[in-house]
Amino acid sequence: MDHYAGGVGVPARSLTCIVLLTYPHPFHFQLQMINEIVEKIRRGFYEYSQHAVDQSIVRMISTKEVREAIEYGKIIKDYPDDKYGPSCLIYGKTTHGRPIHIHCSYPTRPLIKIITVYEPDPALWINFEIRR
């Protein structure tokens, strides 16, 4: 008698293949997510948290620089279980080469919420992408 993993007429080894196809590689998920974030930023569908406003002023990071860093950035950390909702950390450089980290919500919200922005400290980051 064949052993099945719960599906009618679906052998366990076939179900494994289905699961692999259902959950894409994390790289593809991040690529899709950054593309959706970039598109919302381009269309102006974003807002700053009060913390992000305060930090952008203190750190002298302009909205233009945030937009540039996201446009040319990549997701370096994923926080799917963040207490205020799923979010991610984006690393990107401005057109003048300034490295910036942007912590923002997932694109599933109507408006991307920019939670905080900062220029990463090279003493704390390897290539601004991996925390030491």
C-alpha positions in Angstrom: 0.0 0.0 0.0 1.3 3.5 -0.9 1.8 6.0 1.8 0.3 9.4 1.2 1.0 12.8 2.8 -2.6 13.8 3.1 -3.5 14.5 -0.5 -5.9 12.2 -2.3 -3.7 10.1 -4.6 -0.6 12.3 -4.1 2.4 10.3 -3.0 4.6 11.9 -0.3 7.5 12.4 -2.8 5.2 14.3 -5.2 3.9 16.4 -2.3 7.5 17.4 -1.6 7.9 18.6 -5.1 4.7 20.6 -4.8 6.0 22.3 -1.6 9.3 23.2 -3.3 7.4 24.8 -6.2 5.0 26.6 -3.8 7.7 28.3 -1.7 10.2 30.0 -4.0 13.8 30.6 -3.1 14.2 33.5 -0.6 16.2 35.4 -3.2 13.2 35.5 -5.6 10.9 36.5 -2.7 13.2 39.4 -1.8 13.7 40.4 -5.5 9.9 40.5 -5.9 9.5 42.4 -2.7 12.1 45.1 -3.5 10.6 45.5 -6.9 7.1 46.2 -5.3 8.7 48.6 -2.8 10.5 50.5 -5.5 7.3 50.8 -7.6 5.3 52.1 -4.6 8.1 54.6 -3.8 8.2 55.8 -7.4 4.4 56.3 -7.4 4.6 58.3 -4.1 2.8 55.6 -2.1 4.9 55.9 1.1 4.9 57.7 4.4 7.5 58.4 7.1 7.0 57.4 10.7 7.7 60.2 13.2 10.8 58.4 14.2 12.0 58.3 10.6 11.3 62.0 10.2 13.3 62.8 13.3 16.2 60.6 12.3 16.4 61.9 8.8 16.7 65.4 10.1 19.3 64.6 12.8 21.3 62.5 10.3 20.8 64.9 7.4 19.3 62.3 5.1 17.0 63.8 2.5 13.9 62.2 1.0 15.7 62.3 -2.4 18.5 60.2 -0.9 16.1 57.7 0.7 14.3 57.3 -2.7 17.7 56.8 -4.5 18.9 54.3 -2.0 15.7 52.3 -2.3 15.7 52.6 -6.1 19.2 51.1 -6.3 19.0 49.0 -3.1 18.5 45.5 -2.0 16.9 43.8 1.0 19.6 42.7 3.5 17.3 41.6 6.4 13.8 40.4 6.6 11.6 40.9 9.7 8.4 38.9 8.8 7.4 38.8 12.5 8.1 42.4 13.5 5.8 43.5 16.3 4.3 46.3 14.2 3.9 44.3 11.1 6.2 42.6 8.6 9.2 44.8 7.6 12.6 44.6 6.0 16.0 46.4 6.0 17.1 47.8 2.7 20.7 48.8 1.9 21.3 51.1 -1.0 23.6 53.9 -2.2 22.6 57.4 -3.3 23.7 58.6 -6.7 26.6 60.2 -4.9 27.6 56.9 -3.3 26.3 57.6 0.2 25.4 54.2 1.8 22.0 54.3 3.5 19.9 51.7 5.4 16.1 52.1 5.3 13.9 50.0 7.6 10.4 49.9 6.0 7.2 47.9 5.9 6.4 45.2 3.4 4.6 46.4 0.3 1.4 44.7 1.4 0.4 47.9 3.1 -1.4 50.5 0.9 1.5 52.9 1.8 5.1 51.8 2.5 5.9 52.9 6.0 9.5 54.1 6.3 10.3 53.2 9.9 13.8 54.6 10.2 16.8 55.7 8.0 20.4 55.9 8.9 23.9 55.8 7.4 25.4 52.4 8.5 28.6 52.5 10.6 31.3 50.6 8.8 32.7 49.4 12.1 29.3 47.6 12.7 28.7 46.3 9.1 30.7 44.3 6.6 30.2 46.0 3.2 27.2 47.7 4.8 25.3 44.4 4.3 26.2 42.0 7.1 26.1 42.9 10.7 29.5 42.2 12.5 
